[in-house]
Each structure stands twice: as C-alpha cells, then as structure tokens.
C-alpha cells in the first residue's frame, strides 16, 4: 500500500456528511450508503435464503431499508424487521421506509425496544424460514454508552441465530470512537461508510466487527478535516526500515543490550534477545541481574551473556530495560541512569518491571521521542495513576496521555495495540490475534523494538514496525496451524524474521534479511 488507512472519529464523519449535505440532498447520501451496502451484501452474504434486515429507529435503519429495497428489486429474497414506529422515523429513514413499502418489500413492524428492561422479556418473532443471514441496521455510530434495556435482549437473540451477521457502518452496541462494548452484534463482517472508525480495530472492536471493509461513498474530505489516527500498516514505517548494503558489517546494525533476568526470570531477556537477533541487530548483549547468569545461550550462542554490571552502557545504541528485571535494589539503578542530566546516547525501551519502577518514581526519568514504553493495560494504569477500566474505556486517550506525560512513544498493548507519539500522532495496529495472550510475547516485542532502534530507526517508526511484525508473525503461525491456544512466545522470532524479509523485498524491491 502506498498510503496508510486513515481512521475517523465520529465528529469528523459528521463534518464530512455535513459538507456533503451542502452539495446534495441528505437522502441522496443515504441512497449512496444503501447502494454500497446492497452491492457488498450481494457479494458476501450467502445466497439461497432470505436476508433478514433488522432496522432501528435512526438513519442506520434507513441505510438498511434502502439496501433491502435495492436487493428486493434485484430479485434477492429479503425481509425487514423495523424496530420503530414508522411515523417517528427521521426524514431520510422515513423516505427509505416509504420506498420499501412502494416496492412491496416484505416487512414487519415490531415494538420498539424499551430503554429499560420491562416486566416481560422482549421476544423477537420467529426467524424467517430458510434465513441465510442477518443484516444489522439497528444502531449507528452515534452510540456513546452501553446499550440498555430491551436492546440488550434483542442483540442477544440476534447473536444466537445460527447464521452469519453483517453489520452496516458499525456493529450495533459498539462505540465507534473507542471500541468499547458490553453487548453488541457479533458480526461476521462489517461495511463501514465514508471512512473507517477506530473502534472497529481496538478494544472489543476486533471481536465484534469481523472482517472490515470501507466504502467512502465518493464523498471528498472537506477543508479542515484531517485524520488524527492511522491504521498501522507498512506504509507507515517502510520508508524507515534499515537498508542492508553489501558493504555492511555487524557494526552497521547497532549494539543492543537487554537488561533484566533477576533470579528465576532469566528466560525473559533471552526471549527478547533471540527476537532482536532475528530482526537484524548487529550485536546483542544480555545483562542479567541475578547472581549466577548463564554462561551462554544454547539455542543462540551468538548472544553475549554477562552480568548487567558488565554491560558497557556507553557502547550501546539501544537498551531494553525490564524483561524479568524485578523491582528490587538491583533494578532501580538502571532506571536512575535515565535521570535528566545523566549523559546517554542509547535509545531505550522500557517494558515490564521497568514500567512498574517508572510508575513508582517520584521524579520521572528523562525520556524523549526516541524512547519507547510498552505497557499492557495494568502497567498503563499504574503509569497514569488510574485503573484498568479508565485505560480500556478510551485506549486512544490513554496512549496519548502516556506519551504526553513521559515524553516517549507509547505502545499500549492489547487487542488493537495503540501506538502514540509525544507530538500527538496515533496509530492502531490491525495485526495479531489471541495466540499472543501467553507469557513472554511482550518480552519478544520489546526485543524486536530494541533491535530496530539499534539499527537507527526513529522511535515512532521502530515502534510501529515492531508491533506490526509481532502481530503479523502470530497471524502467520496461526494460519499455519500453531494456535490459537498453545503458541509459545519463542515461536515468534523466526516467524517475524520471515515476515520482515518478505516485507523488505515487497516494499523496498531489494533482498531482505
């Protein structure tokens, strides 16, 4: 891809719509959305049965009505359930309902779900015979809180139907800006209109949205609307990947030290070091904090193992602090070396216990835009003096707050990892899967990030590349049958190297690693 995919917040989508409404009637824009949905559904929804359109009380329901009418006219078997009084629909959705009635689309008007649970549970009618799919047009992108009352029951019943579900614009119940959902339509695929939304890719979005497609409806961006968030794709970082010139030598690709491995935790820095080696760092040193560091790594004797006190910090281009480090007296001096006024040339990755020590520091150490923090949500909560709920309620805001507070690039790990820069840039990572939910995968990511920093990549691009490659390696391993359950962190390094090699060859047109 030449350019990364922009992600738009709800207020920006509304601004694009408002500009379009100045050029053409709003119902013409709804018709564009309905036509796009009909075309998409004709390609992805299984044939041979009835498509059940579930339309809500707003314009998302209007989009569904337009699509249903177009498919009905084209000969597809459809049925519409309208969960709203027709006379209370907004103008455009009302026009869509009128057109559906004129076209004799099979419809049922159902009682609107109550905002609070009633005395009797809300029960949908029997699904149509030979129903092949459900099309979700219940709620749109304006949702900013959890669904309540009868809507919860409606969504549960739709989710239990033994057919695929296809969401228009966003799965109902999922918040477009944050990816937060307590109860939402679990879609097989989603067609989102005008522009992709961040909530489709982070938080619960990955679980509810399924495969995401975008149709811009042919609407241009008005002046003043610029994407603040990008989908993390190779176009974001490929320009900064280290070149591998023929006359290179090991010194060309940096010295990296990984510091950690207190008693009983020697495996953590080794996992990071092995991954760093596979991602091209010229020399990889491992400094152990325990009293009896291993003499060498049987799997990779190329790694240089020693006591942390023997690491020549001044000779390092990048240092990873934290894997297996613990929070004892032997760990704290390494964080103290980052204090303002202490000369240093190495870029730093702070992971695991280094982040916990950072959260406890009375005076935060001096970090900059070439340093990278890699917290999971609990570590992020500690760094922000908050709690996990605060972080997960708005992952974008949390990642941005981390970068602003500490002056470094932050990588907020989790489903749809968020990368933030101190200057406000944000990216959401689309690669990776649940196979990464196992011990040690964070150590691997820290080592990969350190390797790219040691080779001279800027902090922002190094973090983006490492996160993307880390997730893509897990995707490849799962596709090859290694997971979801049972993938070991140590499996990632070689898979990441293979993906990296192919990426370099594809993006740079030259032999990769």
C-alpha positions in Angstrom: 0.0 0.0 0.0 1.2 3.5 -0.8 -0.6 5.3 2.0 -1.9 4.1 5.4 -5.6 3.8 6.0 -7.0 6.9 7.9 -9.3 6.4 10.8 -12.0 9.0 11.5 -13.7 9.9 14.7 -17.5 10.4 14.8 -17.2 14.2 14.9 -15.1 14.0 11.7 -17.6 11.7 9.9 -20.4 14.1 10.9 -18.3 17.0 9.4 -17.9 15.1 6.1 -21.6 14.3 6.0 -22.5 18.0 6.7 -20.3 19.1 3.8 -21.9 16.6 1.5 -25.4 17.8 2.5 -24.5 21.2 1.2 -23.9 19.8 -2.2 -26.8 17.3 -2.5 -29.9 16.2 -0.5 -29.2 14.2 2.5 -31.4 11.4 1.2 -29.1 11.1 -1.8 -26.2 10.4 0.6 -28.4 7.7 2.3 -29.1 6.2 -1.1 -25.3 6.0 -1.8 -24.9 4.2 1.5 -27.8 1.8 0.8 -26.5 1.1 -2.7 -23.0 0.4 -1.4 -24.5 -1.9 1.2 -26.6 -3.8 -1.3 -23.6 -4.3 -3.6 -21.5 -5.5 -0.7 -24.1 -7.8 0.6 -24.7 -9.3 -2.8 -21.1 -10.3 -2.8 -20.6 -11.5 0.8 -23.9 -12.8 2.1 -24.8 -16.4 1.4 -27.4 -16.9 -1.3 -30.2 -19.4 -1.5 -32.1 -18.0 1.5 -33.7 -14.9 3.0 -31.6 -11.9 4.2 -33.2 -10.5 7.3 -32.6 -6.8 7.7 -33.1 -5.5 11.3 -33.6 -1.8 11.0 -33.5 0.6 14.0 -35.1 4.0 14.6 -32.4 6.1 13.1 -30.6 6.7 9.8 -28.6 3.4 10.2 -32.0 1.8 9.9 -32.6 3.9 6.8 -29.4 2.6 5.2 -30.7 -0.9 5.8 -34.1 -0.1 4.3 -32.5 1.3 1.2 -30.2 -1.8 0.8 -33.1 -4.2 1.4 -35.3 -2.4 -1.3 -32.5 -2.5 -3.9 -31.8 -6.2 -3.3 -35.5 -7.0 -3.4 -35.9 -5.2 -6.7 -32.8 -7.2 -7.9 -34.6 -10.5 -7.1 -32.9 -11.4 -3.7 -35.1 -12.8 -1.0 -35.2 -10.2 1.8 -37.3 -9.4 4.9 -37.2 -6.3 7.0 -37.9 -6.1 10.7 -38.4 -2.4 11.7 -38.0 -2.0 15.4 -39.5 1.5 15.5 -42.9 3.2 14.7 -42.7 4.3 11.1 -44.2 7.7 11.9 -41.4 8.5 14.3 -38.5 7.9 11.9 -36.3 10.8 10.9 -37.0 12.3 7.5 -34.5 10.3 5.4 -35.2 7.0 7.1 -39.0 7.7 6.7 -38.4 8.2 3.0 -36.5 4.9 2.9 -39.4 3.2 4.6 -41.9 4.7 2.1 -39.8 3.4 -0.8 -39.6 0.0 0.7 -43.4 -0.1 1.1 -43.9 1.0 -2.5 -41.6 -1.7 -3.7 -43.5 -4.2 -1.6 -40.5 -5.3 0.4 -41.7 -7.9 3.0 -41.7 -6.1 6.3 -42.8 -6.5 9.9 -43.2 -3.6 12.3 -42.0 -4.7 15.7 -42.4 -2.9 19.1 -39.5 -0.6 19.8 -37.1 -1.9 22.4 -37.7 -0.1 25.7 -34.7 1.8 27.2 -35.2 0.0 30.5 -36.0 -3.7 30.8 -39.7 -4.3 31.1 -41.6 -6.7 33.2 -41.7 -9.3 30.4 -38.6 -10.1 28.3 -38.6 -8.7 24.8 -39.0 -11.7 22.4 -38.4 -11.3 18.7 -40.7 -13.2 16.3 -39.6 -16.5 14.8 -36.8 -16.0 12.2 -37.9 -16.4 8.6 -37.8 -19.9 7.1 -34.5 -20.5 5.2 -32.9 -17.4 6.7 -29.3 -17.2 5.4 -28.0 -14.1 7.1 -28.9 -11.2 9.3 -28.1 -7.6 8.3 -27.6 -5.3 11.3 -29.0 -1.8 10.8 -30.1 -1.3 14.4 -27.8 1.4 15.8 -25.2 3.7 14.1 -22.0 5.5 15.1 -23.7 7.9 17.4 -23.7 5.4 20.3 -21.6 6.7 23.2 -22.7 4.4 26.1 -23.6 0.8 26.7 -26.9 -0.4 25.3 -29.5 -0.9 27.9 -33.0 -2.4 28.5 -34.7 -4.4 25.8 -31.9 -3.7 23.3 -29.6 -6.0 25.2 -32.2 -8.8 24.8 -32.6 -8.1 21.1 -28.9 -8.2 20.4 -28.5 -11.4 22.4 -31.3 -13.1 20.4 -29.7 -11.9 17.1 -26.3 -13.2 18.2 -27.7 -16.6 18.9 -29.2 -17.0 15.4 -27.2 -19.8 13.6 -26.4 -17.6 10.6 -23.7 -15.1 9.8 -24.4 -11.4 10.7 -23.4 -8.5 8.5 -23.2 -5.0 10.1 -23.8 -1.7 8.3 -21.4 1.0 9.3 -20.7 -0.5 12.8 -21.9 -3.4 14.8 -24.8 -2.2 16.9 -23.7 -1.7 20.5 -20.0 -1.0 19.6 -18.8 2.5 20.2 -17.2 3.9 17.1 -14.5 6.1 18.7 -13.3 3.8 21.4 -14.1 0.1 20.6 -15.9 -0.2 23.9 -18.9 -2.6 24.0 -20.6 -4.6 26.8 -23.2 -6.1 24.4 -23.0 -5.7 20.6 -23.8 -7.6 17.4 -21.1 -10.1 16.8 -20.7 -9.6 13.1 -19.0 -11.8 10.5 -18.1 -8.8 8.5 -18.8 -5.0 8.7 -19.1 -2.5 5.9 -18.3 0.9 7.3 -19.3 4.1 5.4 -17.3 7.3 4.5 -14.2 6.2 6.5 -13.0 3.6 8.8 -13.6 4.1 12.6 -11.0 3.5 15.3 -13.5 1.5 17.4 -13.6 -1.2 14.7 -9.9 -2.0 15.3 -9.2 -1.7 19.1 -10.8 -2.7 22.4 -13.7 -5.1 21.7 -13.9 -4.0 18.1 -11.9 -6.8 16.7 -14.2 -9.4 18.3 -17.4 -7.8 17.2 -16.7 -6.3 13.7 -15.3 -9.3 12.0 -13.7 -8.5 8.6 -14.0 -4.8 8.0 -14.5 -3.2 4.5 -14.8 0.6 3.9 -16.8 2.4 1.2 -16.1 6.2 1.1 -19.4 6.7 -0.8 -17.5 9.0 -3.1 -17.6 11.8 -0.6 -14.5 14.1 -0.6 -12.9 15.3 2.5 -13.9 18.9 3.3 -11.3 21.5 4.2 -10.3 21.2 7.9 -11.0 17.5 8.2 -7.8 15.6 8.6 -7.4 12.1 10.0 -5.8 12.2 13.5 -5.4 8.4 13.7 -3.9 5.9 11.2 -4.2 2.2 10.8 -0.7 0.8 11.4 0.3 -0.6 8.0 3.7 -1.0 6.3 3.2 2.4 4.6 3.6 4.0 8.0 7.1 2.7 8.6 8.5 1.0 5.5 10.5 4.2 4.4 12.5 3.9 7.7 13.4 0.2 7.5 17.2 -0.2 7.8 19.0 -0.7 4.5 21.2 -3.8 4.1 24.1 -2.6 1.9 26.5 -5.1 0.5 29.5 -3.4 2.3 27.8 -3.6 5.7 29.3 -5.2 8.7 28.0 -6.2 12.2 28.8 -2.7 13.5 26.5 -1.2 10.9 23.4 -2.6 12.6 24.0 -1.5 16.1 24.7 -2.7 19.6 21.7 -3.7 21.7 21.6 -4.6 25.4 18.7 -6.2 27.1 18.8 -5.8 30.9 16.8 -8.0 33.2 16.6 -11.6 34.2 16.7 -11.4 38.0 16.6 -14.7 39.9 14.1 -17.2 38.4 13.4 -14.9 35.4 16.4 -15.5 33.1 14.1 -16.6 30.2 12.5 -13.2 29.7 15.6 -11.3 28.5 16.6 -14.3 26.4 13.3 -14.3 24.6 13.8 -10.6 23.8 17.4 -11.1 22.7 16.6 -14.0 20.4 13.9 -11.9 18.7 16.3 -9.0 18.4 18.9 -11.2 16.8 16.3 -12.4 14.2 15.3 -8.8 13.4 18.8 -7.9 12.4 20.6 -6.2 15.4 24.3 -6.4 14.8 25.4 -7.4 18.3 23.0 -8.4 21.1 24.1 -8.3 24.7 22.1 -9.7 27.6 22.8 -8.3 31.0 21.5 -10.4 33.9 20.7 -9.0 37.3 20.9 -12.4 39.1 24.0 -13.6 40.9 24.6 -16.5 38.6 23.9 -15.5 35.0 24.1 -18.3 32.4 27.4 -18.6 30.6 25.8 -18.8 27.1 22.5 -19.5 25.3 22.5 -23.0 23.9 19.9 -22.1 21.3 21.7 -18.9 20.2 25.4 -18.9 21.2 25.8 -15.7 19.2 24.2 -13.8 22.1 26.7 -12.2 24.5 25.7 -13.0 28.1 27.1 -11.4 31.2 26.2 -9.7 34.5 24.3 -6.5 34.0 27.1 -4.6 35.8 29.5 -5.6 33.0 27.4 -4.1 30.2 29.2 -1.1 28.7 26.3 1.3 28.6 28.1 3.9 26.6 28.8 1.5 23.8 25.1 0.6 23.3 22.9 2.1 20.6 19.8 0.8 22.2 18.9 -0.7 25.6 15.8 -2.7 26.6 15.1 -2.4 30.3 12.6 -4.6 32.1 12.2 -8.2 30.9 12.4 -10.3 34.1 14.0 -7.4 35.9 12.0 -7.4 39.1 11.7 -4.4 41.2 14.5 -4.9 43.7 17.6 -2.9 44.6 19.5 -4.3 41.6 16.9 -3.0 39.1 16.5 0.6 40.3 20.0 1.9 39.4 19.3 1.2 35.7 16.2 3.4 35.8 18.2 6.1 37.7 20.6 6.3 34.8 17.8 7.8 32.7 17.5 10.9 35.0 17.9 14.3 33.4 21.5 15.4 33.3 22.9 11.9 33.0 24.6 11.8 29.6 23.4 9.0 27.4 23.3 8.2 23.7 21.3 5.0 23.6 17.6 4.8 22.8 15.6 2.9 25.4 12.7 0.5 25.5 11.0 0.3 28.9 9.0 -2.8 29.4 7.6 -5.0 32.3 9.1 -4.1 35.7 11.0 -1.1 34.3 7.5 0.4 33.7 6.4 -0.5 37.3 9.5 1.2 38.6 8.8 4.2 36.4 5.3 4.4 37.8 6.7 4.5 41.4 9.4 7.1 40.6 9.0 10.4 42.5 10.9 12.2 39.7 10.2 10.6 36.3 13.4 9.9 34.3 14.2 12.0 31.3 12.8 10.3 28.2 12.4 11.6 24.6 10.7 10.8 21.4 13.3 8.2 20.5 12.5 6.1 23.6 9.6 3.6 23.7 7.3 2.5 26.5 5.5 -0.9 26.0 2.8 -1.3 28.8 -0.1 -3.6 28.9 -3.3 -2.1 30.3 -2.5 -2.7 34.0 1.0 -1.2 33.6 -0.5 1.7 31.8 -3.0 2.3 34.6 -0.1 2.4 37.1 1.8 4.9 34.9 -1.3 7.1 34.7 -2.2 6.7 38.4 -5.5 5.2 37.4 -7.1 1.9 36.9 -7.6 -0.6 34.1 -11.2 0.5 33.5 -10.0 4.0 32.8 -7.4 2.8 30.3 -9.7 0.4 28.5 -12.6 2.8 28.3 -10.6 5.0 26.0 -7.4 3.3 24.8 -6.6 6.1 22.4 -6.8 8.8 25.1 -4.7 6.6 27.5 -2.0 6.0 25.0 -1.8 9.7 24.1 -1.7 10.6 27.8 1.2 8.2 28.4 3.2 9.8 25.6 2.4 13.3 26.8 3.3 12.5 30.5 6.6 10.7 29.8 7.7 12.4 26.6 8.3 9.0 24.8 6.5 6.9 22.2 4.0 4.7 24.0 2.8 1.2 22.9 -0.5 0.4 24.7 -0.7 -3.4 24.1 -3.9 -5.4 23.8 -6.5 -6.1 21.2 -5.8 -3.4 18.6 -2.5 -2.1 20.1 -2.4 1.7 20.1 0.9 3.5 19.4 1.1 7.2 20.4 3.9 9.7 19.8 4.6 12.7 22.1 3.6 15.1 19.2 0.0 13.6 19.2 0.3 11.1 16.4 -1.8 7.9 16.9 -2.0 4.6 15.2 -3.9 1.4 15.8 -2.4 -1.9 14.9 -4.5 -4.4 12.9 -2.3 -7.5 13.1 -2.1 -10.1 15.8 -4.6 -12.4 17.5 -5.4 -14.2 20.7 -2.5 -16.6 20.4 -0.4 -13.7 21.7 -2.1 -14.0 25.1 0.6 -16.0 26.7 3.7 -15.3 28.8 6.8 -13.9 27.1 5.2 -12.4 24.0 5.7 -8.9 25.5 9.4 -9.7 26.0 9.7 -10.7 22.3 8.1 -7.4 21.3 10.4 -5.4 23.5 13.4 -7.1 21.9 12.1 -6.5 18.4 11.6 -2.8 19.1 15.1 -2.6 20.6 16.6 -4.2 17.5 15.0 -1.7 15.2 16.1 1.2 17.4 19.7 -0.1 17.5 19.7 -0.2 13.7 18.8 3.5 13.6 15.0 3.6 13.1 13.4 6.6 14.7 11.3 5.8 17.8 7.9 6.2 16.2 8.6 4.1 13.1 10.5 1.5 15.2 7.5 1.0 17.5 5.1 0.8 14.5 7.2 -1.7 12.7 7.8 -3.9 15.7 4.2 -4.0 16.7 3.0 -4.8 13.1 5.7 -7.5 12.6 5.0 -9.0 16.0 1.3 -9.3 15.2 1.9 -10.5 11.7 4.2 -13.3 12.9 1.4 -14.5 15.2 -1.1 -14.3 12.3 1.2 -16.4 10.2 1.8 -19.0 12.8 -2.0 -19.4 13.4 -2.6 -19.7 9.7 -0.1 -22.5 9.7 -1.9 -24.3 12.5 0.2 -23.2 15.5 -2.6 -21.9 17.8 -4.7 -20.2 18.8 -4.0 -22.0 22.1 -0.5 -23.3 22.7 1.6 -20.9 20.7 4.8 -20.2 22.6 6.5 -16.8 22.7 9.7 -18.4 21.5 7.9 -19.4 18.2 7.5 -15.7 17.2 11.1 -14.7 16.4 11.6 -16.9 13.3 8.1 -16.1 12.0 8.8 -12.4 12.5 12.0 -12.7 10.6 10.2 -14.4 7.7 7.6 -11.7 7.6 10.2 -9.0 7.8 12.2 -10.4 4.9 9.1 -10.6 2.7 8.1 -7.0 3.7 11.5 -5.6 2.8 11.5 -7.3 -0.5 8.0 -6.1 -1.3 8.3 -2.5 -0.1 11.9 -1.8 -1.0 12.4 -4.0 -4.0 15.6 -5.4 -2.6 16.7 -8.6 -0.9 15.5 -8.7 2.7 17.1 -10.2 5.8 
